[in-house]
Amino acid sequence: MNKVILIIKREYLSRVKKRSFIVMTLLGPILFAGLMIAAVFVTQADSVKHKIMVVDDDGVLTRYDEQRGVYVPTCLDCFPDREDFNYYFSPYYPGDSIVTEGDYTMIVEVLNDVFNMRKVQLLYESVPSITATSRIESDLENAVERAKIMSEESIDYQTYKRMKVDLMINKVNIEKGENSYEQERAGIGSAFSIIIFFFIFLFGAYVMRGIIEEKTSRIVEVIISSVRPFQLMMGKIIGIGFVAITQFLIWVAFSGVIWLIIGGLFESGMLQDSMAMGQEMDAGQANLDFETYIQQQEGFNLLLAINWGVMLTMFVVYFIGGYLLYSALFAAVGAAVDNETDTQQLMTPIMLPLFFSYALAIMSASNPEGFAATFFSFVPFSSPMVMMVRIATDTVAWWEVALSVGILVATCWLMITIAARIYRVGILMYGKRPTYKELWKWLFYKA
């Protein structure tokens, strides 16, 4: 036991003292948030000034303005003037050259019988952004809808607008008597699932690489002269696991400090003006404490409704279970090969369920109580990620969590046993790339 502790201590200290660990621990959350915000901004931002020609052969959406001598839309409100988004109209197709050689960015062709076909054609040279495409689609939908109503003699457009109703669904949980934001909570749970996925993938790969390095340098031959292979494998897995937990706990502490700082600035009055921008606050609301303010904000109040103690505790439980399960398999692969190039073939059975679980956890956020989410929250290879989505919704019975954890623990013990049998043989094997058939034989070699 003392030898295992020494190995754990060595693996842990050798990694937490590295500059890369310190930098990623301190700057990781900031960089991750910054990259996510930048990605959204870059993909949605559209700096192109669009000049769009709308071709309306049938004259469904346009009319000729004799005073100005140009074609204009019948529904002026449907094509509002924008600084960087201007429409022009024509009854005939002007040719591709106005885009390829001219200053127009797109041509929108209103196809014949648009009322029934419900299609228009968008021609471009440079691919338009999603924002630009959505804006064109929305404008044309409004224009076609108005034109179709106006074509019906029995319906007046203004009457139609008054009759048209946009409903907002207010969801109420029967047992709780209020909207408990299950799907929004599931979104937060999927964020925890993503963290578990990246931690398992990243630190499981550390285990594999560390074993390969020791094996190729032949230092492992010296180590196992005084330590059993199983002790060496478990010491490495547990030591690197502690590194992951340390990093996560530091991130939690940072998040708590940032929350307290924001709350303190708000209650001091420094942030109230900016956070209340666009909202009317009377004198009684001016001195709200931060938590009360958050409770009053639609969408943010669920942050206080989530039981963060349970979420963080179950995160640690499921991370440990998932990490032990997958890192044992990573360790077996690392012991079976001589270099990282040879790992590709053996990594497939590990990566397929891992990436499948990752995708399933994200999709489960839209239906956390569906059959797929419920079933795979008990499958040990996917439960560490999928069950976090369900736990966040606060609709999971305690026995379901207990059963899921129990199955995961039993599977971890089985995978560690299998990995240990492969590890004890493979760690001293050199010069030959093993096949699945040989790995199967290794499981039954006598110690």
C-alpha positions as CSV (number, residue, x, y, z in Angstrom):
1,M,0.0,0.0,0.0
2,N,2.8,2.4,0.8
3,K,4.3,1.8,-2.6
4,V,1.0,2.7,-4.3
5,I,0.9,5.9,-2.2
6,L,4.4,6.8,-3.3
7,I,3.5,6.3,-7.0
8,I,0.3,8.4,-6.6
9,K,2.3,11.1,-4.9
10,R,5.0,11.1,-7.7
11,E,2.4,11.2,-10.5
12,Y,0.4,14.0,-8.8
13,L,3.3,16.3,-7.8
14,S,5.2,15.8,-11.1
15,R,2.1,17.2,-13.0
16,V,0.7,19.9,-10.7
17,K,4.2,21.5,-10.5
18,K,4.4,21.8,-14.3
19,R,4.0,25.3,-15.7
20,S,1.4,24.1,-18.3
21,F,-0.8,22.8,-15.5
22,I,-0.6,26.1,-13.6
23,V,-1.3,28.1,-16.7
24,M,-4.3,26.0,-17.8
25,T,-5.7,25.9,-14.3
26,L,-5.6,29.7,-13.9
27,L,-6.4,30.7,-17.4
28,G,-8.3,27.7,-18.7
29,P,-11.8,28.9,-17.7
30,I,-11.1,32.4,-19.0
31,L,-9.7,31.1,-22.3
32,F,-12.5,28.6,-22.7
33,A,-15.2,31.2,-22.1
34,G,-13.4,33.7,-24.4
35,L,-13.1,31.1,-27.2
36,M,-16.8,30.2,-26.9
37,I,-17.9,33.9,-27.1
38,A,-15.5,34.6,-29.9
39,A,-16.7,31.6,-31.9
40,V,-20.3,32.7,-31.5
41,F,-19.4,36.3,-32.5
42,V,-17.3,35.3,-35.5
43,T,-19.9,32.8,-36.9
44,Q,-22.8,35.2,-36.4
45,A,-21.2,38.5,-37.3
46,D,-21.6,39.7,-40.8
47,S,-19.5,42.6,-41.8
48,V,-20.5,42.5,-45.5
49,K,-22.8,45.3,-46.8
50,H,-25.4,43.4,-48.7
51,K,-27.0,44.7,-51.9
52,I,-29.7,42.2,-52.9
53,M,-31.7,42.1,-56.1
54,V,-35.2,40.6,-55.7
55,V,-36.5,39.2,-59.0
56,D,-40.3,39.0,-59.1
57,D,-41.5,37.8,-62.5
58,D,-45.2,37.6,-61.6
59,G,-45.3,40.9,-59.8
60,V,-46.5,39.2,-56.6
61,L,-44.4,41.2,-54.2
62,T,-43.7,44.4,-56.2
63,R,-45.3,47.2,-58.1
64,Y,-44.0,49.9,-60.4
65,D,-43.6,53.4,-58.9
66,E,-44.3,55.8,-61.8
67,Q,-43.0,58.9,-59.8
68,R,-39.7,57.3,-59.0
69,G,-39.5,55.1,-62.1
70,V,-38.4,52.0,-60.2
71,Y,-40.0,48.9,-58.9
72,V,-40.8,48.9,-55.2
73,P,-42.2,46.3,-52.8
74,T,-46.0,46.3,-52.3
75,C,-45.3,45.8,-48.5
76,L,-42.8,48.5,-47.6
77,D,-42.7,47.4,-44.0
78,C,-41.6,43.9,-45.1
79,F,-38.3,45.2,-46.5
80,P,-37.1,47.9,-44.0
81,D,-34.2,50.1,-44.8
82,R,-31.1,49.0,-43.0
83,E,-27.6,50.4,-43.0
84,D,-25.9,47.3,-44.4
85,F,-28.8,45.4,-45.9
86,N,-30.5,46.9,-48.9
87,Y,-33.0,45.4,-51.3
88,Y,-33.6,46.3,-55.0
89,F,-36.4,45.0,-57.1
90,S,-36.8,44.0,-60.8
91,P,-39.5,42.2,-62.9
92,Y,-36.9,40.3,-64.9
93,Y,-33.7,38.4,-64.2
94,P,-30.7,40.8,-64.7
95,G,-28.1,38.1,-65.3
96,D,-25.4,36.6,-63.0
97,S,-22.9,39.3,-63.9
98,I,-24.4,41.8,-61.4
99,V,-23.1,39.5,-58.7
100,T,-20.0,38.0,-60.3
101,E,-18.8,41.3,-61.8
102,G,-21.0,44.0,-60.2
103,D,-21.6,45.2,-56.6
104,Y,-24.7,43.0,-55.8
105,T,-24.0,40.3,-53.3
106,M,-27.1,38.1,-53.9
107,I,-30.0,37.6,-56.2
108,V,-33.3,36.4,-54.8
109,E,-35.6,34.9,-57.4
110,V,-39.3,34.6,-56.5
111,L,-40.3,31.4,-58.3
112,N,-43.6,31.0,-60.1
113,D,-46.7,30.1,-58.0
114,V,-44.9,31.1,-54.8
115,F,-48.1,30.9,-52.8
116,N,-48.4,27.1,-53.4
117,M,-44.7,26.2,-54.0
118,R,-43.5,28.2,-51.1
119,K,-40.0,28.4,-52.5
120,V,-37.6,31.2,-53.5
121,Q,-34.2,30.8,-55.0
122,L,-31.1,32.5,-53.6
123,L,-28.1,32.9,-55.9
124,Y,-24.7,34.0,-54.6
125,E,-21.0,33.9,-55.3
126,S,-19.7,34.2,-51.8
127,V,-21.5,32.0,-49.2
128,P,-23.8,34.3,-47.1
129,S,-23.8,34.1,-43.3
130,I,-26.6,32.3,-41.4
131,T,-27.6,35.7,-40.1
132,A,-28.0,37.2,-43.6
133,T,-29.9,34.1,-44.9
134,S,-32.3,34.1,-41.9
135,R,-32.9,37.8,-42.4
136,I,-33.8,37.4,-46.1
137,E,-36.0,34.4,-45.2
138,S,-37.9,36.4,-42.6
139,D,-38.4,39.4,-44.8
140,L,-39.7,37.3,-47.7
141,E,-42.0,35.2,-45.5
142,N,-43.7,38.4,-44.2
143,A,-44.0,39.8,-47.8
144,V,-45.4,36.6,-49.2
145,E,-47.8,36.2,-46.3
146,R,-49.1,39.7,-46.8
147,A,-49.4,39.3,-50.6
148,K,-51.4,36.1,-50.1
149,I,-53.8,37.7,-47.7
150,M,-54.3,40.7,-50.0
151,S,-55.1,38.3,-52.9
152,E,-58.0,36.9,-51.0
153,E,-61.0,39.3,-51.5
154,S,-62.8,38.0,-48.4
155,I,-59.9,38.8,-46.0
156,D,-58.6,42.2,-45.1
157,Y,-54.9,42.3,-44.2
158,Q,-55.4,44.7,-41.2
159,T,-58.1,42.4,-39.8
160,Y,-55.9,39.4,-40.3
161,K,-53.1,41.2,-38.4
162,R,-55.4,41.9,-35.5
163,M,-56.6,38.3,-35.5
164,K,-53.1,36.8,-35.7
165,V,-51.9,35.6,-32.2
166,D,-48.4,34.9,-31.1
167,L,-48.6,32.6,-28.0
168,M,-46.0,32.2,-25.3
169,I,-46.1,28.8,-23.5
170,N,-45.9,29.1,-19.7
171,K,-44.8,25.6,-18.5
172,V,-45.9,24.5,-15.0
173,N,-44.8,21.4,-13.2
174,I,-48.0,19.9,-11.7
175,E,-46.2,18.6,-8.6
176,K,-44.3,21.8,-7.9
177,G,-47.0,24.2,-9.1
178,E,-44.5,26.4,-11.0
179,N,-42.2,26.3,-14.0
180,S,-39.2,24.3,-12.8
181,Y,-37.1,24.9,-16.0
182,E,-36.4,21.3,-16.6
183,Q,-35.0,21.8,-20.1
184,E,-33.0,24.9,-19.0
185,R,-31.6,22.8,-16.1
186,A,-30.8,20.0,-18.5
187,G,-28.7,22.5,-20.5
188,I,-26.6,23.2,-17.4
189,G,-26.3,19.5,-16.8
190,S,-25.1,19.0,-20.4
191,A,-22.3,21.5,-19.6
192,F,-21.2,19.3,-16.7
193,S,-21.3,16.4,-19.1
194,I,-19.0,18.2,-21.5
195,I,-16.5,18.9,-18.8
196,I,-16.6,15.2,-17.7
197,F,-16.0,14.2,-21.3
198,F,-13.0,16.5,-21.8
199,F,-11.5,15.5,-18.4
200,I,-11.8,11.8,-19.2
201,F,-10.4,12.2,-22.7
202,L,-7.6,14.5,-21.6
203,F,-6.4,12.8,-18.5
204,G,-7.1,9.3,-19.8
205,A,-4.7,10.2,-22.6
206,Y,-2.2,11.4,-20.0
207,V,-2.3,7.9,-18.4
208,M,-1.7,6.2,-21.8
209,R,1.1,8.5,-22.8
210,G,2.8,8.2,-19.4
211,I,2.8,4.4,-19.6
212,I,4.1,4.5,-23.2
213,E,7.0,6.9,-22.2
214,E,8.0,4.7,-19.3
215,K,7.8,1.6,-21.5
216,T,9.8,3.0,-24.4
217,S,12.5,4.3,-22.0
218,R,12.7,0.9,-20.3
219,I,12.4,2.6,-16.9
220,V,9.4,0.5,-16.2
221,E,11.6,-2.6,-16.0
222,V,13.4,-1.1,-13.0
223,I,10.2,0.0,-11.4
224,I,8.4,-3.3,-11.5
225,S,11.4,-5.0,-9.9
226,S,10.1,-3.5,-6.6
227,V,6.4,-2.8,-7.4
228,R,3.7,-5.1,-8.8
229,P,2.3,-4.2,-12.2
230,F,-1.2,-3.7,-10.8
231,Q,0.1,-1.3,-8.1
232,L,2.0,0.7,-10.7
233,M,-1.0,0.9,-13.0
234,M,-3.4,2.0,-10.2
235,G,-0.9,4.4,-8.7
236,K,-0.6,6.1,-12.1
237,I,-4.3,6.2,-12.7
238,I,-5.2,7.5,-9.2
239,G,-2.4,10.1,-9.2
240,I,-3.4,11.6,-12.5
241,G,-7.1,11.4,-11.4
242,F,-6.2,13.6,-8.4
243,V,-4.7,16.1,-10.8
244,A,-8.0,16.4,-12.6
245,I,-10.0,16.8,-9.4
246,T,-7.6,19.4,-8.2
247,Q,-8.0,21.4,-11.4
248,F,-11.8,21.1,-11.2
249,L,-11.9,22.2,-7.5
250,I,-9.7,25.2,-8.3
251,W,-12.1,26.2,-11.1
252,V,-15.1,25.9,-8.7
253,A,-13.3,28.1,-6.2
254,F,-12.5,30.7,-8.9
255,S,-16.2,30.6,-10.0
256,G,-17.3,31.2,-6.4
257,V,-14.9,34.1,-5.9
258,I,-16.1,35.7,-9.2
259,W,-19.7,35.3,-8.1
260,L,-19.0,36.9,-4.8
261,I,-17.2,39.8,-6.5
262,I,-20.0,40.4,-8.9
263,G,-22.5,40.3,-6.0
264,G,-20.5,42.7,-4.0
265,L,-20.1,45.1,-6.8
266,F,-23.9,44.9,-7.5
267,E,-24.9,45.5,-3.9
268,S,-22.4,48.4,-3.7
269,G,-24.3,50.1,-6.6
270,M,-21.5,49.9,-9.1
271,L,-23.2,47.4,-11.3
272,Q,-26.8,48.1,-10.7
273,D,-27.1,50.8,-13.5
274,S,-25.5,48.6,-16.1
275,M,-27.3,45.3,-15.1
276,A,-30.7,47.1,-14.9
277,M,-30.2,48.9,-18.2
278,G,-33.4,48.8,-20.2
279,Q,-35.5,47.9,-17.1
280,E,-37.5,50.3,-15.0
281,M,-36.6,50.1,-11.3
282,D,-38.5,52.0,-8.8
283,A,-37.1,53.3,-5.5
284,G,-38.0,50.1,-3.7
285,Q,-36.0,48.0,-6.1
286,A,-32.9,50.2,-6.1
287,N,-31.3,48.6,-3.1
288,L,-32.0,44.9,-4.0
289,D,-29.4,42.4,-2.9
290,F,-27.8,40.4,-5.7
291,E,-29.6,37.1,-5.1
292,T,-33.0,38.8,-5.0
293,Y,-32.1,40.6,-8.3
294,I,-31.1,37.3,-9.9
295,Q,-34.3,35.6,-8.7
296,Q,-36.3,38.3,-10.5
297,Q,-34.5,37.8,-13.9
298,E,-36.2,35.4,-16.2
299,G,-33.6,32.7,-17.3
300,F,-31.1,33.6,-14.6
301,N,-33.2,32.7,-11.6
302,L,-32.7,29.0,-12.4
303,L,-29.1,29.4,-11.3
304,L,-30.3,29.8,-7.8
305,A,-32.9,27.0,-8.1
306,I,-30.3,24.4,-9.0
307,N,-28.9,22.4,-6.0
308,W,-25.3,23.1,-6.7
309,G,-24.2,21.0,-3.7
310,V,-25.8,17.9,-5.3
311,M,-24.6,18.8,-8.8
312,L,-20.9,19.3,-7.7
313,T,-21.0,16.1,-5.5
314,M,-22.5,14.0,-8.3
315,F,-20.0,15.5,-10.8
316,V,-17.1,14.3,-8.6
317,V,-18.8,10.8,-8.2
318,Y,-19.5,10.3,-11.9
319,F,-16.2,11.8,-13.0
320,I,-14.3,9.4,-10.7
321,G,-16.4,6.5,-12.0
322,G,-16.1,7.4,-15.6
323,Y,-12.4,8.3,-15.3
324,L,-11.5,5.0,-13.6
325,L,-13.5,3.0,-16.2
326,Y,-12.0,4.7,-19.3
327,S,-8.5,5.3,-17.9
328,A,-8.1,1.6,-17.1
329,L,-8.7,0.9,-20.8
330,F,-6.3,3.7,-21.8
331,A,-3.7,2.1,-19.5
332,A,-4.2,-1.3,-21.1
333,V,-3.7,0.3,-24.6
334,G,-0.6,2.1,-23.4
335,A,0.9,-1.1,-22.0
336,A,0.1,-3.1,-25.1
337,V,2.0,-0.8,-27.6
338,D,5.5,0.6,-28.1
339,N,4.5,4.0,-29.4
340,E,1.5,6.3,-29.9
341,T,1.3,5.5,-33.6
342,D,0.3,1.9,-32.8
343,T,-2.5,3.0,-30.5
344,Q,-4.9,3.9,-33.4
345,Q,-6.3,0.5,-33.9
346,L,-6.8,-0.3,-30.3
347,M,-8.3,3.1,-29.4
348,T,-11.4,2.6,-31.6
349,P,-13.4,0.5,-29.1
350,I,-12.6,3.1,-26.4
351,M,-13.3,6.3,-28.4
352,L,-16.6,5.1,-30.0
353,P,-18.6,4.8,-26.7
354,L,-16.9,7.9,-25.3
355,F,-17.9,10.1,-28.2
356,F,-21.3,8.5,-28.5
357,S,-21.9,9.3,-24.8
358,Y,-20.8,12.9,-25.4
359,A,-23.2,13.4,-28.3
360,L,-26.0,11.7,-26.5
361,A,-25.6,13.9,-23.4
362,I,-25.9,17.0,-25.5
363,M,-29.0,15.8,-27.4
364,S,-30.6,14.6,-24.1
365,A,-30.8,18.2,-23.0
366,S,-33.8,18.7,-25.3
367,N,-35.6,15.6,-23.9
368,P,-34.0,14.7,-20.5
369,E,-36.8,12.3,-19.6
370,G,-37.0,10.5,-22.9
371,F,-36.3,6.8,-23.4
372,A,-32.8,7.3,-24.7
373,A,-31.7,9.6,-21.8
374,T,-33.3,7.3,-19.2
375,F,-31.8,4.1,-20.7
376,F,-28.3,5.3,-21.3
377,S,-28.1,6.9,-17.8
378,F,-27.8,3.3,-16.5
379,V,-25.3,2.1,-19.2
380,P,-21.9,2.4,-17.4
381,F,-20.0,3.7,-20.5
382,S,-22.5,6.6,-20.9
383,S,-24.0,7.1,-17.5
384,P,-21.2,9.6,-16.2
385,M,-22.3,12.1,-18.9
386,V,-26.0,11.3,-19.5
387,M,-27.0,11.0,-15.8
388,M,-25.6,14.5,-15.1
389,V,-28.2,15.9,-17.5
390,R,-31.0,14.1,-15.7
391,I,-29.8,15.1,-12.2
392,A,-29.8,18.7,-13.2
393,T,-33.5,18.6,-13.9
394,D,-34.3,17.4,-10.3
395,T,-36.7,14.8,-11.6
396,V,-34.6,11.7,-11.0
397,A,-35.4,9.4,-8.1
398,W,-32.7,8.6,-5.6
399,W,-32.8,4.9,-6.4
400,E,-32.1,5.6,-10.0
401,V,-29.0,7.5,-9.1
402,A,-28.0,4.7,-6.7
403,L,-28.6,2.0,-9.3
404,S,-26.6,3.9,-11.9
405,V,-23.7,4.5,-9.6
406,G,-23.8,0.9,-8.5
407,I,-23.6,-0.4,-12.1
408,L,-20.8,2.0,-12.8
409,V,-18.8,0.9,-9.8
410,A,-19.2,-2.8,-10.7
411,T,-18.2,-2.1,-14.3
412,C,-15.2,-0.1,-13.1
413,W,-14.0,-3.1,-11.1
414,L,-14.5,-5.4,-14.1
415,M,-12.6,-3.0,-16.5
416,I,-9.8,-2.5,-14.0
417,T,-9.4,-6.3,-13.6
418,I,-9.3,-6.7,-17.4
419,A,-6.9,-3.8,-17.9
420,A,-4.6,-5.1,-15.1
421,R,-4.3,-8.5,-16.8
422,I,-3.4,-6.9,-20.1
423,Y,-1.1,-4.4,-18.4
424,R,1.0,-7.1,-16.5
425,V,1.8,-8.9,-19.8
426,G,2.0,-6.0,-22.2
427,I,4.2,-3.7,-20.1
428,L,7.2,-6.0,-20.8
429,M,6.4,-6.9,-24.4
430,Y,8.4,-5.1,-27.1
431,G,8.7,-5.0,-30.8
432,K,5.3,-6.4,-31.8
433,R,2.0,-4.8,-32.4
434,P,-0.6,-6.9,-30.6
435,T,-3.9,-7.9,-32.1
436,Y,-7.2,-8.2,-30.4
437,K,-6.8,-12.0,-30.4
438,E,-3.5,-11.7,-28.6
439,L,-5.0,-9.3,-26.0
440,W,-7.6,-11.9,-25.4
441,K,-5.0,-14.5,-24.7
442,W,-3.2,-12.2,-22.3
443,L,-6.3,-12.1,-20.1
444,F,-5.9,-15.8,-19.2
445,Y,-2.1,-15.8,-18.7
446,K,-1.3,-17.0,-15.2
447,A,0.5,-14.5,-12.9
